[in-house]
Amino acid sequence: MTKREKYLGGILLLILVVIAHVFAGVYFKKKQANQIAELDELKTTYKSYSLMGDTAGLINDEVKWVSQHAPPNKSFQQAQTDLQNFLTSSSKEIGFEPETQKLLTLQDEEVSDSMFQSIKIEIAARATEKQIYQWLVEIHQPEKMRILSYLKLSPTTKNSNLIYCQIIAEQYIAEE
């Protein structure tokens, strides 16, 4: 082989090495990008599973609470009567009588596949501030599945010592 052939062979070999290096670099860059994307996806999946685990823990606590404080099975009418009697008697024990009571009917959107059914009674009364607050504390007892879902307090015009209170009390019962 002549010197010129050796020189051309060397240049050709150098060009082949450079081309191989470029193709290998492109191949490994794509492979690295795919691995980084896969790692990011796995991190996202891990975070979502971690959040699901945290949420499951919270839900588990809530399920335990509900199972410990589950309301008794009653008919809708019986539970409605019991709630109405409770609201009236609790106000009388504190020292005032409710002015108006209204049984609220269930709306179509409130009827669902839930385990519990809600009974709502709207009631209004006039009493002193202390009496009203005692009454509200007695009514709102989530552990008995009874809550205040609406509350409106306003001053009365006739007597400055009295407060007009309008509430909606809800009692949850288990479906029979």
MIMARLO-316767 format. One record per residue: residue in one letter; x, y, z of N, C-alpha, C in turn. Coordinates in steps of 0.1 Angstrom, whole numbers, padded with zeros to 4 digits, always signed. Each point is the difference from the previous one (the first is absolute). Layout:
! residues N
AXYZXYZXYZ;...
***
This chain:
! residues 176
M+0008-0012+0000-0008+0012+0000+0009+0012+0000;T-0004+0010-0008+0008+0012-0001-0004+0009+0012;K+0008+0010+0001-0002+0010+0011-0013+0007-0002;R-0004+0003-0012-0012+0007-0003-0012-0009+0003;E+0000-0013-0003-0010-0009+0004-0002-0002+0015;K+0011+0000+0006+0000-0001+0015-0007+0013+0006;Y+0004+0011-0006-0006+0013+0005-0015+0000-0003;L-0005-0004-0012-0014+0000-0003-0007-0011+0009;G+0006-0011+0002-0006-0010+0009-0001+0005+0014;G+0010+0007+0005-0001+0006+0013-0011+0010+0001;I-0002+0009-0010-0010+0010+0000-0014-0007-0001;L-0001-0010-0008-0013-0008-0001-0003-0006+0013;L+0010-0006+0007-0002-0006+0013-0004+0010+0010;L+0006+0012+0000-0004+0011+0009-0014+0005-0003;I-0004+0001-0013-0014+0004-0003-0010-0011+0005;L+0003-0013-0002-0008-0010+0006-0002+0000+0015;V+0011+0003+0007+0000+0001+0014-0009+0012+0005;V+0002+0011-0007-0008+0012+0003-0015-0003-0003;I-0003-0006-0011-0014-0003-0003-0006-0010+0010;A+0008-0010+0004-0005-0010+0010-0002+0007+0013;H+0009+0010+0003-0001+0007+0013-0013+0009+0000;V-0003+0006-0011-0012+0009-0001-0012-0009+0001;F-0001-0011-0007-0012-0009+0001-0001-0006+0014;A+0011-0004+0006+0000-0005+0014-0005+0010+0009;G+0005+0013-0001-0004+0011+0008-0015+0002-0001;V-0006+0001-0012-0014+0002-0002-0008-0012+0006;Y+0005-0012-0002-0007-0012+0006+0000+0001+0015;F+0011+0003+0006+0001+0001+0015-0008+0012+0006;K+0000+0011-0008-0008+0011+0005-0015-0003+0000;K-0005-0007-0011-0014-0004+0000-0003-0010+0011;K+0009-0009+0003-0002-0010+0010+0000+0007+0014;Q+0008+0010+0002+0001+0007+0012-0013+0008+0002;A-0005+0007-0011-0012+0007+0001-0012-0009+0003;N-0001-0012-0005-0010-0009+0003+0001-0005+0014;Q+0012-0002+0005+0001-0004+0014-0004+0012+0010;I+0004+0012-0004-0005+0011+0009-0015+0002+0000;A-0006-0002-0012-0015+0001-0001-0006-0011+0008;E+0005-0012-0001-0005-0011+0008+0002+0002+0015;L+0011+0006+0004+0003+0003+0014-0010+0010+0005;D-0003+0011-0008-0010+0010+0003-0013-0006+0002;E-0004-0009-0009-0013-0006+0000-0001-0009+0013;L+0010-0007+0004+0000-0008+0012-0001+0009+0012;K+0007+0011+0000-0001+0009+0011-0014+0006+0002;T-0006+0003-0011-0014+0005+0000-0010-0011+0005;T+0003-0012-0004-0009-0012+0004+0002-0002+0015;Y+0013+0001+0005+0003-0002+0014-0007+0011+0008;K+0000+0013-0004-0007+0010+0007-0015-0002+0000;S-0005-0004-0011-0015-0002+0000-0004-0012+0009;Y+0008-0011+0000-0002-0011+0010+0002+0004+0014;S+0009+0009+0002+0003+0005+0014-0012+0008+0005;L-0005+0009-0009-0012+0008+0003-0012-0009+0002;M-0002-0011-0008-0011-0009+0002+0001-0007+0013;G+0012-0003+0004+0002-0006+0014-0004+0009+0011;D+0004+0013-0001-0003+0009+0010-0016+0002+0000;T-0006+0001-0012-0014+0002-0001-0007-0012+0006;A+0005-0012-0003-0006-0012+0006+0000+0000+0015;G+0011+0005+0005+0001+0001+0015-0010+0009+0006;L-0002+0012-0007-0011+0009+0005-0014-0006-0002;I-0002-0006-0011-0013-0006-0002-0002-0012+0010;N+0010-0007+0002-0001-0011+0010-0004+0006+0014;D+0006+0011+0004-0004+0006+0013-0014+0005-0001;E-0005+0005-0011-0013+0005-0001-0010-0012+0001;V+0003-0011-0007-0008-0011+0000-0001-0006+0014;K+0011+0000+0007-0001-0005+0014-0009+0009+0009;W+0002+0013-0002-0009+0010+0007-0014-0003-0003;V-0004-0001-0012-0014-0002-0004-0005-0013+0005;S+0008-0011+0000-0004-0013+0005-0002+0001+0016;Q+0008+0008+0007-0002+0002+0014-0012+0008+0003;H-0004+0010-0008-0011+0009+0003-0011-0002-0010;A-0001-0011-0006-0011-0003-0010-0014+0003+0006;P-0008+0006-0007-0014+0003+0005-0008-0013+0000;P-0010-0001+0009-0009-0012+0000-0009+0000-0012;N-0004-0012-0003-0009-0002-0011-0014+0004+0005;K-0006+0010-0007-0013+0005+0003-0008+0003-0013;S-0012+0000+0002-0008+0004-0012+0001+0016-0001;F-0002+0005-0012+0002+0014-0003-0010+0008+0009;Q-0012-0004+0001-0011+0007+0008+0004+0000+0014;Q+0004-0012+0006+0003-0001+0014+0012+0010+0003;A+0010-0001-0008+0012+0009+0002-0003+0015-0001;Q-0009+0003-0009-0005+0014-0002-0007+0004+0013;T-0009-0008+0005-0007+0003+0012+0009+0002+0012;D+0010-0010+0001+0009+0001+0011+0009+0013+0000;L+0004+0004-0012+0008+0012-0002-0009+0012+0004;Q-0012+0001-0005-0009+0011+0003-0002+0001+0015;N-0003-0012+0007-0002+0000+0014+0012+0005+0008;F+0012-0005-0005+0013+0004+0006+0002+0015+0000;L-0002+0006-0012+0002+0014-0002-0009+0008+0009;T-0013-0004+0001-0010+0007+0008+0004-0002+0015;S+0002-0012+0005+0003-0002+0014+0013+0006+0004;S+0010+0000-0008+0013+0006+0004-0001+0015+0001;S-0009+0006-0008-0001+0015+0002-0009+0003+0012;K-0010-0009+0003-0008+0003+0012+0009-0002+0013;E+0009-0010+0000+0009-0002+0011+0009+0012+0003;I+0004+0007-0010+0008+0011+0001-0008+0013+0004;G-0013+0000-0003-0008+0011+0004-0007+0008-0010;F-0002-0005-0012-0007+0007-0010-0007-0010-0009;E-0010+0005-0008-0007-0009-0009+0002+0005-0015;P+0002-0010-0009+0002+0004-0014-0013+0006-0006;E+0002+0010-0009-0012+0007-0006-0005-0008-0011;T+0009-0004-0009-0005-0008-0012+0008-0012-0002;Q-0006-0010-0006+0007-0013-0004-0005-0003-0014;K+0009-0005-0008-0004-0004-0013+0008-0013-0004;L-0007-0010-0004+0006-0012-0005+0005+0002-0014;L+0012-0002-0003+0005+0001-0014+0000-0013-0007;T-0005+0000-0012+0000-0013-0008+0013-0002-0007;L+0003-0012-0003+0012-0003-0007-0001+0004-0015;Q+0011+0006-0005+0000+0003-0014+0005-0012-0007;D-0003-0001-0013+0004-0011-0008+0015-0002+0000;E+0008+0011+0000+0015-0001-0001+0005-0005+0014;E-0008+0001+0010+0005-0005+0013-0002-0015+0002;V-0009-0006-0007-0002-0014+0000+0010-0007-0008;S+0008-0008+0007+0011-0007-0008+0002-0014+0005;D+0011-0006-0004+0003-0014+0004+0007+0000+0014;S-0001+0011+0007+0008+0001+0013-0006-0010+0010;M+0008-0003+0010-0004-0009+0011-0010+0008+0009;F+0001+0013+0000-0007+0008+0010-0010+0009-0007;Q-0010+0003+0007-0010+0009-0005-0001+0012+0009;S-0002+0012-0005+0000+0013+0007-0015+0004+0003;I-0002+0004+0012-0013+0006+0004+0003+0014+0004;K-0008+0010-0006+0002+0014+0002-0012+0006+0006;I+0002+0008+0010-0011+0008+0006+0005+0015+0002;E-0008+0009-0005+0003+0014+0001-0008+0005+0012;I+0007+0007+0009-0006+0005+0012+0005+0014+0004;A-0009+0008+0005+0003+0014+0004-0004+0002+0014;A+0008+0009+0007-0004+0003+0014+0006+0013+0004;R-0006+0006+0010+0006+0012+0006+0003-0003+0015;A+0013+0004+0003+0004-0003+0014+0012+0009+0003;T+0005-0001+0012+0012+0008+0003+0012-0006-0007;E+0011+0007+0000+0012-0005-0007+0005-0013+0007;K+0001+0000+0013+0005-0011+0007-0009-0013-0003;Q-0013+0002+0000-0009-0011-0002+0002-0006-0014;I+0001+0009-0010+0002-0004-0014+0013-0008-0001;Y+0011+0005+0005+0012-0007-0001+0000-0014+0007;Q-0007+0000+0012-0001-0013+0007-0008-0010-0009;W-0010+0005-0006-0009-0008-0009+0008-0005-0012;L+0008+0009-0006+0008-0004-0012+0010-0011+0003;V+0006+0002+0012+0010-0010+0004-0006-0014+0003;E-0012+0000+0005-0007-0012+0003-0005-0007-0013;I-0004+0008-0010-0004-0005-0013+0011-0006-0008;H+0011+0008-0002+0011-0004-0009+0009-0011+0007;Q-0003-0012-0002+0008-0011+0005+0003-0011-0011;P+0011+0002-0007+0003-0009-0011+0001-0015+0005;E+0004-0002+0012+0001-0014+0005-0014-0007+0001;K-0010+0008+0000-0014-0005+0000-0006+0001-0014;M+0009+0003-0010-0005+0002-0014-0010+0011-0001;R+0002+0011+0008-0010+0011+0000+0009+0013-0002;I-0004+0008-0010+0008+0012-0003-0009+0012-0002;L+0006+0012+0000-0007+0012-0004+0005+0003-0014;S-0008-0001-0010+0004+0003-0014-0002+0014-0004;Y-0008+0008+0008-0003+0014-0003-0002+0007+0013;L+0005+0012+0001-0001+0008+0012-0001+0014-0004;K-0010+0007+0005-0001+0015-0002-0005+0006+0013;L+0009+0009+0005-0003+0008+0012-0002+0014-0004;S-0011+0006+0006-0002+0014-0003-0007+0007+0013;P+0003+0013+0002-0006+0006+0012-0015+0002-0003;T-0007+0001+0011-0015+0002-0001-0002+0015+0002;T-0011+0005-0006-0003+0014+0001-0007+0004+0013;K-0008-0009+0005-0009+0003+0012+0008+0000+0013;N+0009-0010+0002+0007-0001+0012+0015-0002-0003;S+0008+0009+0005+0014-0001-0003+0008-0011+0007;N-0007-0006+0010+0007-0012+0007-0002-0013-0007;L-0009+0000-0010-0003-0013-0007+0007+0000-0014;I+0002-0012-0004+0006-0003-0013-0009-0009-0008;Y-0002+0003-0013-0008-0008-0008+0009-0010-0007;C-0003-0013+0002+0009-0011-0005-0008-0009-0009;Q+0005-0002-0012-0006-0009-0010+0011-0010-0004;I-0004-0013+0002+0010-0011-0003-0007-0010-0009;I+0009-0008-0006-0005-0013-0006+0008-0011+0007;A-0006-0009+0007+0006-0011+0007-0001-0012-0009;E+0010-0008-0001+0000-0012-0008+0004-0012+0009;Q-0008-0011-0002+0003-0012+0007+0002-0011-0010;Y+0011-0007+0001+0002-0011-0010-0004-0013+0006;I-0007-0008-0008-0004-0014+0005+0005-0010-0010;A+0001-0012+0004+0003-0011-0009-0012-0005-0007;E+0002-0003-0012-0012-0005-0008-0005-0013+0006;E-0013-0002+0000-0005-0013+0005-0001-0009-0012;
***
